Amino acid sequence: MAVCVAVASMALGVAGASGERAQSGNLIASLQGEITPHFLPRTRAVPVAISLSSDFSTADGSRLPQLRQISIDVGKRGQLGYQGLPICRSVRIRATNLDEALEACGSALVGHGHLSGQISIPGQAPFDFDGRILTFNGRLANGHVAALADVHSKAPPVSFVMPFVIDKAAAGDTKLVAKLPRAAGGLVHVTHFDLTLERRFRYRGEERSYLEASCAVPRGFTAIVFPLAQATYSFAGGHSVTATATRGCSVRK
């Protein structure tokens, strides 16, 4: 299975990465996206890496509410190629450090990133944290396939697993949906989130990739612009904000 990117609009020249700064009420979110390599075959899907990055703020400078859920939509044709990848169970990486998580589930690694912001504890001044993310191909107790985002910060010591459930919506879109654990969501005010997904592996003697894509440029054109991903961030109090990252790809003449 592979990620096939849906086309939104065409461009005559090479288009670079771009993103959107979206606002809903007092909440502001940005979303930048990147796909590599930039040059792709016209019809044949090849391994790619996809990186997404978001920053959050408020229009009036007030403290951000807690982030509760992240939903990433990779389009109607988007599929993740996890068949044949080793599977990590969340219990194997819960309450570990990054080195222990890699030792337990390194064969299932599919990505990395960061989750950062501030931690607020009653009776204390807020303090910053910067959590690293390792993402593993996993499966939940209910059988659902998930990308397990294992978040760790050394100082202060913060550790939790944030499963991105892979959801094939009725409309055909593929979404990765994660809820922050209640214990973390009640203390952490997230101001930045980024995630890169990339993994090549062999299965039954064949080279495979966690993500693949082609550049569906019509004959006569050499580049195209498409919506790489749309992310919806839901915060405490029922507030949410949605942003879209667009990207250009090219084919060689």
N, C-alpha and C positions, 0 to 999 in steps of 0.2 A: 504494500500500500504506500501511497505517496501523497505529498502535499501538492496539489495542482491549484495555482493561483487564479482566481476569477478576475476577468478583465473589466475595468471600469471605463477607461478612456484611452485614446491613442495619441501618441506624440510623434512628430516628425523627426525630432532629434533625441539625443540621449538625455534622459531625465535623471536627476540625482535624488537622493533620499530627502523626504520631507515629512513633516508631521503636523499635528494639529494641536492648538491650544484651545481647550474647550472650557466653558464656564456654565455652571448650573447653580443659580442662586449665588451664594457666597463662595462656593467651591470652584477651584480652578485646577485643571489637570492638563498636562501635556503628554503627547505620545510620539516618540521618534522610533522609526523602524529601519532595519537594514537587512538585506539579503545578500549573501555572498556565495558564489562569485556573481559579478554583475552580468557578465556575458554568459548566456545560456543557450542550449539548442532550441530550435523553433518548436519541435514536436516531441523530442525525446526527453523524458524526465531524468535529471541527474542529481546527485547529492548536493544539498545546500545547507547553510547555516542561517538561522533567522534570529535577529537580536531586537528586542524591544526595550524601551526605556521611558519611564514616566516620572514626573515630579509633580508634587501636590502643594497647594497653598490656598490661602483664603484672600478674597478681594479686599477685606478690611484689615488684614494683618492679625486677626484673632487666631487663637489656637485651633488647629485642625481637629475635627472629631475623629474618633477611632475608625480606621479602615476595617470593614467587616468582610468584604468579599471582592474578589478579582475575577472578572469574566473576560476571556480573550477569545474572540471570534476570528478564525483564519479563513473564512469564506465557504461558499457552497461546495467547492470541490476539495476542500482541505481534508486530508487524512494523514494520520501519523503512522509511520511504518514500524510498528513494534513487534510484528510477528518474528519469532526466532531470537528476540533479545532475552537475556536473563531477567528474571523478575525479582524485585526487592520487596520484602514485606516491611511495613512501617515499624513493626515492633523491633526489627533488627537495627534500626537507626535512631529510634527514640531514646532520648537521654544519653546520647553519645557526643563525642566531639567530631570534628571533620575528619581527622585521621582515622578514627574508629569506624566512622560511617563508610569511608572509602575502603577500608579493609573488609567490612562486612558486605558491601554492595557495589564495589567499584566496577564489577563487570556489567552492571545495569545502569551506569552513569550515562545520562543523555543531555545534561546541560549544567549551567552555573549562572550565578547572578548575585544581586545584592538587595537587601531590604534595610532601609535606614530611616532614622527619625529621632524622636525623643521618647523617653519613658517618664511617665508621671506617677509617682507614688504619693498617696495622701500624707501630708505633713512634711514633705521634702520638696526641694527645688527640682524642677525637671532637669534631666541630664541626657546627653546625646548617646545614641548607640548606632553601630554600623554592623549589620549582620550579613555574613556571607551565605550564599545559597548553593548547595549542591542538589541537582535534580536527578532522580532515579526512575527508571521504568518500573512501575509497580502495579499491584493489584490489591484492592480493598477487600475487607472481610465479606462484603456482599457480592464479590465477583467482578465489580466494575474495574476496568483498566484506568490507571491514574498515573500522572507524573508527580512523584513525591518530592516536593521542595523541602529540603532539610535546612533550616535556618539556624545559624550559630553566630553569636557575638561573644568575644572573650571578655571584654571590659565595657560595660557590665556583663556578667554571664547570663546570656539569654539563649534558650534552645527550644525549638518546637518544630514539628512536622506539619507542613501545609499541603495536603493532597490536592492536585489539580485533577479533578474528575474529567475524563474525556467524554463529552456529550455530543452525540449526533442528533441535532435538532430536527424536528419534523420538516422544517423548510429546507433541510439538506445541509445547513451550515455545521461545521465542526467547531465546537467550543471547548475550551479548557476552563473549568470553573473551580475556584478554590475559596474556602471560607477560612479566615484566620481563626485559630483556636480561641475559645472564649477567654482563657487565662491570658493569652498574649494580647488579644484585642482590647481587653479592659485596661491595659497599662500602656500600650505602645501607640504613639501617634506617628504614623508612617508619613514621611515626606518624600521618599524616593523608592522606586522599585525598578529593577532591571533584570532581564532574563534572556539568556542565549540558549537556544536548543540546537544541538548538533551531535551526531554520533554515526559513525560508520562501523559496520560489523559484517561478519560472514555467517550465513545460515544455509545449510545443506550445500556447501561448496560454492555459494554465490555471494558476491559483494552486495551488501544492502546498506540502506541509510535510514535513519530515523525520520529525516525530512528529505523530500525530493521535489524538484520543480522544473518546469520548462518555461520558455518565454514565448507565449502564444501570439506572436506578431504576424499579422496577415502578410501575404506576399506583397512586395512592393514597399514595405515599411521595414525599418531596422530597429525601432525602439517602441516601447509601450509604457504607459503609466497605469498602475493598478493599486487597489486597496490591499496592502499587505496584511493588515490586521485592524480590528476594531476592539477597543478595550472599554469595559464598563466597570467603574469603581464605585462600590456601595459603601456608605459610611453610616455610623451610628446616627440615629434620629430619622432614618428613612431617606436620607439624601443620597443621590448618586450623580455621577458625571460620566459622559461617554466621549471618547476621543478616537480619531482614526489616523493611522499612519499610512501614507502612500509611498510607493517606490517605483522607480523606473528600472527596466531591464532591457538588454539589447541582444541582438543576434549579430554575428559577424557576417559581412556581405559574402 
